[in-house]
Amino acid sequence: MGLNARISTYVKGAVATWSEEPDTGVVNTLLRVLGRWRQQLILDAYLRQHGAIIWSGPFKGMEYVSTATEGALLPRLLGSYESELHRHLQAFAAEDLECVIDVGCAEGYYAVGLARMMPKVTVYAHDIAEKALIACRELAAKNGVADRVIVGGEFKPTDFEAFAGRRTLVMVDAEGAELDVLQPELSPALAGLSLIVETHDVYRPGALATLVQRFMPTHHIVRVDQHYMPFEPPPWFRDMPHLDRLLAVWEWRLAPTPWLVMRPKAA
């Protein structure tokens, strides 16, 4: 059964169970399913036109994947994904870093992208999912940076000690596990490392406030919220309906997941 047929069957089954006035949460779930279906069709069109090459943004020209291990793929290919971080990444790229630690690397969007963006940096990419580790290694090899992307499994709080005194950027996107990974009392080295951390109150209520409290004594902290940043799309996008263009950059978030950009006060 093709994608359209599967979605049609799902919609018919879902609507058949509705009451005369269904709960808004039920309707919202159906809307999200339909939005992801429509985005997949746009993604298919993008892949036919450009292949799995990132169109714009700081990782422009990077060869990526046609199937993501998690999350929305099309915004990454377009280069609009998490555009609120672009200026911060560019600032760090100008700072002559030695290392990047990417905790929750998935298939390597940031690990490989930052290795390409910072040619002198070694990236340590970690994830607890074996399929993500395999995909990250393959992506690093595909982009010619396998010698500078060191892929490993679970990253423990005390593992930061190995980076004490090194010019290091830590990126953490761990779906709530940021609270488990980032524990300054277990790793004094964190006080000297720069961090970009996505917070997930949606999974761990109070995660953002807890991390601010943990790092306020040692770091300057900037909260960065998600936003839509206009970008120059492929020419054929200009003829698409407005709703399709909005859906193309939708990142599937269930709720806001603000980032914290944290720089050591000692620096």
Number of C-alpha atoms within 10 A of each C-alpha: 6 6 11 12 10 11 15 12 11 15 15 10 11 14 13 9 9 12 8 6 6 11 10 9 9 12 14 11 12 16 13 13 15 16 18 18 17 16 23 18 14 19 22 13 13 20 15 10 11 12 17 22 20 22 23 19 17 20 24 17 17 21 20 25 21 15 12 17 16 9 13 21 23 27 21 26 30 24 23 27 23 17 20 17 18 15 11 13 16 14 10 14 17 10 10 13 16 15 20 25 23 27 26 26 28 27 27 29 20 20 32 31 22 22 25 21 19 21 12 14 20 22 28 20 28 24 23 16 15 12 12 22 22 15 18 29 21 17 24 26 15 14 16 14 20 19 11 20 26 17 21 18 16 14 18 14 18 17 14 22 13 10 17 16 12 13 16 24 23 20 21 24 19 21 16 19 17 22 19 10 20 21 18 17 12 15 18 14 18 26 21 21 24 22 24 23 24 23 28 23 17 15 13 14 12 13 19 22 11 12 18 17 10 15 19 13 11 17 22 16 18 13 14 17 14 15 12 13 11 9 12 13 14 13 8 10 15 11 8 11 9 11 10 16 16 12 19 24 23 19 18 12 10 8 10 12 19 17 24 21 20 22 20 18 15 10 9
